Amino acid sequence: MQESRDDVICLGDLKQRVLAFAQEREWEQFHSPKNLSMALAAEAAELMEHFLWTESEKSRDVVKEEKRRVLIKEELADVVIYALEFANQTEIDLTAAIEAKLVTNAQKYPIEKARGRSEKYTEL
């Protein structure tokens, strides 16, 4: 089995590559937080489109279809690229933000209350 690139590439390296890509094309002038957040939402919608009208359990099969999987990977990559560029342009330390959010979520969703349940923390 091939080693996942997720295990060998640093988030900071990806952020730098995304930033360099935008800088080389002089796109930073267009990359305001407003525009990037809208682009991020648009790409997320394009990702969701692959699952529209599909039952939840069937959606697991959709990602296994070869042709669809290629398109889904591209849309997911677009979502992550825009998220990384948003972090670049707003000078947000994404790793620190994720770590802090995991702590917050652990407090909102304690294992003994949340395990196996999908309710919002206010309903637990």
Residue frames relative to the residue before (quaternion, step in Angstrom):
aa qw qx qy qz dx dy dz
M 1.0000 0.0000 0.0000 0.0000 0.00 0.00 0.00
Q 0.4703 -0.6987 0.4731 0.2583 3.56 -0.92 0.94
E 0.4954 -0.6534 0.4860 0.3023 3.58 -0.98 0.87
S 0.4712 -0.6725 0.4972 0.2803 3.55 -0.99 0.86
R 0.4680 -0.6656 0.5041 0.2896 3.56 -0.96 0.86
D 0.5340 0.6290 -0.4002 0.3988 3.59 1.20 -0.47
D 0.6845 0.4985 -0.2775 0.4538 3.57 1.14 -0.62
V 0.7652 0.3820 -0.1984 0.4788 3.60 1.19 -0.31
I 0.6899 0.4383 -0.2754 0.5060 3.60 1.22 -0.34
C 0.3895 -0.7349 0.5198 0.1951 3.55 -0.87 1.03
L 0.5709 -0.6001 0.4398 0.3471 3.58 -1.05 0.77
G 0.6361 0.5377 -0.3247 0.4481 3.59 0.98 -0.80
D 0.6286 0.5277 -0.3275 0.4682 3.56 1.06 -0.73
L 0.6531 0.5011 -0.3140 0.4730 3.58 0.96 -0.84
K 0.6291 0.5281 -0.3394 0.4584 3.59 0.95 -0.83
Q 0.6655 0.5053 -0.3009 0.4597 3.57 0.94 -0.88
R 0.6543 0.5057 -0.3163 0.4647 3.60 0.97 -0.79
V 0.6366 0.5099 -0.3236 0.4796 3.59 1.03 -0.77
L 0.6510 0.5155 -0.3101 0.4629 3.58 0.95 -0.88
A 0.6579 0.5098 -0.3066 0.4618 3.58 0.90 -0.92
F 0.6150 0.5519 -0.3357 0.4523 3.58 1.01 -0.82
A 0.6920 0.4650 -0.2716 0.4808 3.59 0.88 -0.97
Q 0.6595 0.5162 -0.3120 0.4486 3.61 0.94 -0.85
E 0.6391 0.5383 -0.3287 0.4402 3.59 0.95 -0.82
R 0.7359 0.3883 -0.2127 0.5122 3.58 1.13 -0.62
E 0.3793 -0.7458 0.4508 0.3111 3.56 1.39 0.03
W 0.3165 0.7716 -0.4832 0.2663 3.55 0.96 0.95
E 0.4630 0.7055 -0.4496 0.2930 3.60 1.19 -0.28
Q 0.5768 0.5989 -0.3729 0.4119 3.58 1.12 -0.59
F 0.7100 0.4303 -0.2454 0.5006 3.59 1.18 -0.53
H 0.6418 0.5833 -0.2957 0.4006 3.55 1.27 -0.42
S 0.1096 0.7777 -0.6015 0.1462 3.56 0.56 1.17
P 0.6463 -0.5033 0.3752 0.4338 3.62 -1.14 0.35
K 0.6240 0.5412 -0.3395 0.4501 3.60 0.99 -0.79
N 0.7080 0.4620 -0.2728 0.4591 3.58 0.75 -1.03
L 0.6687 0.4954 -0.3071 0.4616 3.57 0.94 -0.84
S 0.6468 0.5039 -0.3366 0.4631 3.60 0.96 -0.75
M 0.6474 0.5033 -0.3180 0.4759 3.59 1.05 -0.73
A 0.6430 0.5097 -0.3221 0.4723 3.60 0.98 -0.80
L 0.6234 0.5409 -0.3227 0.4633 3.56 1.04 -0.81
A 0.6674 0.4874 -0.2947 0.4798 3.59 0.93 -0.90
A 0.6446 0.5233 -0.3230 0.4541 3.59 0.97 -0.82
E 0.6745 0.4774 -0.2983 0.4778 3.58 0.93 -0.84
A 0.6126 0.5297 -0.3511 0.4699 3.60 1.05 -0.69
A 0.6358 0.5191 -0.3233 0.4709 3.58 1.03 -0.76
E 0.6408 0.5122 -0.3281 0.4684 3.59 1.01 -0.75
L 0.6121 0.5220 -0.3372 0.4891 3.58 1.11 -0.65
M 0.6692 0.5067 -0.2974 0.4549 3.59 0.90 -0.92
E 0.5762 0.6242 -0.3687 0.3775 3.57 1.08 -0.69
H 0.6169 0.5644 -0.3429 0.4281 3.60 1.10 -0.64
F 0.7473 0.3809 -0.1980 0.5072 3.57 1.21 -0.46
L 0.3741 0.7501 -0.4699 0.2767 3.56 1.31 0.03
W 0.8440 0.1050 -0.1463 0.5052 3.54 -0.96 1.03
T 0.5400 0.5832 -0.4158 0.4420 3.58 1.21 0.42
E 0.4651 -0.6582 0.5086 0.3029 3.57 -0.95 0.83
S 0.6731 -0.5345 0.3303 0.3902 3.56 -1.12 0.70
E 0.7053 0.4588 -0.2827 0.4606 3.58 0.74 -0.98
K 0.6372 0.5260 -0.3255 0.4598 3.61 1.03 -0.73
S 0.5717 0.6080 -0.3876 0.3914 3.61 1.10 -0.57
R 0.5794 0.5725 -0.3723 0.4450 3.59 1.19 -0.46
D 0.6542 0.4967 -0.3031 0.4831 3.56 1.13 -0.65
V 0.5872 0.6022 -0.3643 0.3999 3.58 1.06 -0.78
V 0.7023 0.4719 -0.2819 0.4522 3.60 0.87 -0.88
K 0.6337 0.5215 -0.3354 0.4625 3.59 1.24 -0.14
E 0.5363 0.6101 -0.4087 0.4160 3.59 1.26 -0.31
E 0.5345 -0.6943 0.3764 0.3009 3.58 -0.60 1.16
K 0.7074 0.4570 -0.2787 0.4615 3.59 0.71 -1.05
R 0.6715 0.4923 -0.2951 0.4687 3.56 0.91 -0.92
R 0.6240 0.5685 -0.3418 0.4129 3.59 0.97 -0.85
V 0.6194 0.5373 -0.3372 0.4626 3.59 1.01 -0.81
L 0.6958 0.4701 -0.2708 0.4707 3.59 0.87 -0.96
I 0.6372 0.5255 -0.3215 0.4630 3.57 1.02 -0.80
K 0.6393 0.5169 -0.3252 0.4673 3.59 0.97 -0.81
E 0.6460 0.5178 -0.3231 0.4585 3.60 0.98 -0.78
E 0.6713 0.4865 -0.3039 0.4694 3.59 0.93 -0.86
L 0.6380 0.5156 -0.3264 0.4696 3.58 0.98 -0.80
A 0.6315 0.5251 -0.3246 0.4691 3.57 1.01 -0.81
D 0.6350 0.5219 -0.3309 0.4636 3.60 0.97 -0.80
V 0.6311 0.5319 -0.3297 0.4584 3.59 0.96 -0.85
V 0.7023 0.4634 -0.2712 0.4674 3.57 0.81 -1.00
I 0.6214 0.5399 -0.3436 0.4520 3.61 0.98 -0.77
Y 0.6795 0.4674 -0.3001 0.4793 3.60 0.87 -0.87
A 0.6234 0.5245 -0.3458 0.4654 3.60 1.03 -0.67
L 0.6580 0.4983 -0.3078 0.4733 3.58 0.97 -0.83
E 0.6691 0.4836 -0.3063 0.4738 3.58 0.94 -0.81
F 0.5857 0.5466 -0.3644 0.4748 3.59 1.11 -0.62
A 0.6554 0.4977 -0.3035 0.4803 3.58 0.94 -0.89
N 0.6268 0.5338 -0.3352 0.4581 3.60 1.00 -0.78
Q 0.7492 0.4391 -0.2323 0.4381 3.55 0.69 -1.10
T 0.7244 0.3897 -0.2403 0.5154 3.60 1.17 -0.47
E 0.3813 -0.7542 0.4484 0.2912 3.56 1.37 0.04
I 0.3290 0.7164 -0.5302 0.3121 3.54 0.94 0.99
D 0.3510 -0.6929 0.5930 0.2122 3.53 -0.93 0.99
L 0.3013 -0.8153 0.4697 0.1544 3.54 -0.06 1.32
T 0.6349 0.5221 -0.3377 0.4586 3.58 0.95 -0.78
A 0.6639 0.4880 -0.3063 0.4767 3.60 0.91 -0.87
A 0.6414 0.5249 -0.3232 0.4568 3.59 1.00 -0.81
I 0.6604 0.4941 -0.3063 0.4753 3.59 0.97 -0.85
E 0.6540 0.5117 -0.3203 0.4559 3.57 0.90 -0.87
A 0.6576 0.5024 -0.3067 0.4702 3.59 0.96 -0.86
K 0.6617 0.5078 -0.3063 0.4588 3.58 0.98 -0.83
L 0.6182 0.5330 -0.3446 0.4637 3.60 1.06 -0.66
V 0.6268 0.5176 -0.3287 0.4808 3.59 1.06 -0.73
T 0.6547 0.5095 -0.3012 0.4702 3.57 0.92 -0.95
N 0.6801 0.4930 -0.2893 0.4591 3.58 0.89 -0.93
A 0.6179 0.5387 -0.3446 0.4576 3.59 1.06 -0.70
Q 0.6531 0.4944 -0.3096 0.4829 3.58 1.09 -0.68
K 0.6773 0.4870 -0.2846 0.4723 3.59 1.01 -0.83
Y 0.7954 0.2190 -0.0772 0.5598 3.55 1.05 -0.82
P 0.0565 -0.8170 0.5734 0.0230 3.62 0.41 1.15
I 0.6315 -0.5855 0.3598 0.3590 3.55 -0.99 0.90
E 0.6907 0.5075 -0.2997 0.4190 3.57 0.81 -0.98
K 0.7153 0.4031 -0.2567 0.5099 3.61 1.18 -0.42
A 0.7738 0.4224 -0.1862 0.4339 3.58 0.95 -0.87
R 0.4921 0.6885 -0.4394 0.3014 3.61 1.12 -0.48
G 0.8594 0.0988 -0.1064 0.4902 3.55 -0.82 1.08
R 0.6545 0.4908 -0.3099 0.4845 3.59 1.24 0.17
S 0.3035 -0.7815 0.5231 0.1536 3.58 -1.06 0.71
E 0.4368 0.7148 -0.4587 0.2963 3.59 1.24 0.02
K 0.5709 -0.5610 0.4780 0.3617 3.51 -1.29 0.49
Y 0.6618 -0.5482 0.3378 0.3839 3.57 -1.12 0.68
T 0.6368 0.5377 -0.3350 0.4394 3.60 1.07 -0.62
E 0.7014 0.4486 -0.2555 0.4914 3.58 1.26 -0.34
L 0.5091 0.6627 -0.4221 0.3515 3.62 1.22 -0.10
